[in-house]
Amino acid sequence: MSDHEQQRTLSPRGQSGDALPPVEQHAQQYETVRNAHETELIEDYVELIGDLIRHRGEARAADIANRMAVSQATVSKMIRRLNELGLVTSKPYRSLFLTEEGQKMAETSRARHDIVLHFLRALGVDDSTARIDAEGMEHHVSDKTLTIMQRFTEQQIK
């Protein structure tokens, strides 16, 4: 029996399902998800700031609030946090700017987002649903899985 077959079991109702993984692997799965949750909001803000700068020439708190459907107070709190983390610089009544570190994070986040979005579209997911799903999935997909998603998408285009 292969490793994959050994991991598959039948549920009490006769449906196939994955067996519980070994304890260490299971713990790592949850740790990976917790770590992704810690950074996903930061990555979303930095990615949006980068997108606004690229497409509009500037990123203003009001634009971020509108696009994220949150209050300006919420955006102000996050901007302070991003500033403390060294990802953005800001001055009162001025646009936001990404630091070099913030720019790298924005580019990485945008690339991950695009890979997941194109993969979902290649599967036949409609654009609206793919955009919504990609927004969450991009933070929880390993680099290994992203590589496979990208390869699949490229094969579908040929």
N, C-alpha and C positions, 0 to 999 in steps of 0.2 A: 504494500500500500504506500502511495507517495505521501510526502509531507502534507501536501494540500488535502489529499483525501483523509489523512489522519485528523486534520483540523476540522473537517466537516462531520457533523453528527445529525441524527434525526431527533427532532423534538418529540415530545409525548404525542403530538397530533400527527406524527409521520412526516412533517415538513422538514426539509433540510435547513440547517442553520450552522453558524460557526460555534465551535466549542469555546469555552473560556480559555484564553491564552495563558501561558505560564505567568505566575505572579509578577515577576520582574518586568516582563513585557507589558502586562496590563497596567502596572504602575507607571511605566514610561509613557504609555498612551495617554493617561490622564494628565501626567505632568506636561506633556507636549501641548495638550489642549489648554491647560491653565496658562502656560507661557504665551501661547498665541493670543488668548483673551487679554492678557496684560498689555500687549503691544498693539492690538488691532486698531483701537481708537486713535492712538497716536499716529499709526501708519496711515489711517484714513484721512486725518487732518493734513498731514504732511503731503500726501498724494494729491489731495484737492488743492492745496496751496500751490503746489507745482503745476497742476493742470491749469489753474486760473492764471498764473503768471505766464505760462506758455501760450494760452489761447486768448487771454484778455490783456496781457501786458502788466497786470497787477493783481494782487490778492488782498481784498479788503474784508474786514471782519463781517460786515453786513452781507457780502456775497457768500461767505462761508455759512453764516447763519441761515440764509435763504436756501442754499443748496443742501444743507444737512437737516433742514427743518428743525432747528433748535433756536433758542433765544440768543440774543447778542451777549447776554451775561454768561451763558454757557460757553460761547466761543471765547470770550475774554478770559475765562478761567483756564481754558485749554491753551490759549496763546501764552499765558504766563507760564504754564507747565512746559510747553514746547521751548520757550525762551530759557527756562531753567535747565532744560536738558541739552541746550546748545543746538537746537534744530532750526530755530527761527530767530530773526531779529525784528524788532518793531519799535516804532516811535509813535507817540500820541498823534492821532489824526493823520497818520501816514499808512501806506500799504505795508504788507508783511513781506519779508524777504527770507529765503531759505539760506541757512549757512551751508558750507560745503558738506557737512555731515547730513544736514537736512535734505540737500539736493540728492545725495547718494541714496538716502532712504526713499525719497520720492520716486526716483528712477527705478529702484528695485521693486517697490510696491506697484508702480504702474506696469512694469514688465510682467510681474506675477499676475496682476489683474487681467492684462491683455491675453496671456496664455490661457487662463481659465475661461475667459469670455469666448475666445475663438474656439476652444475645445467644445464648450457647450453648444455653440452655434453649429459646429461640425457634426454634433450628435443629432441635430435637428431641433434643438430647443429654440423657441421663438425669441426674438431679440429682447423684448421687455423682460421676460422671465430669466433669460440668460444674464442680463445686466444685474438683476436683483440677486440671483444666486451667486454670481461671480463676486459680488461685493463681500459676501461672507466667506466664501470658499477660499479665496486667495490667501487668507491668513492661516488656514489650517491644512494646507497641502504641502507635503515635503518637496524638497528640490528634486528628489528622485521621481516622484509622481508628476511634477511639473514637466520634467524632461520627457516623460512618456506621453503626457497630454500634448506637448508641442509636437512630438514626432507623429502622433496619430493625426493631429490636425494637418500637418504638412503633407501626409500621405493622402488625406482626403481631398486636398486641393489639386493634387497631380492628376 
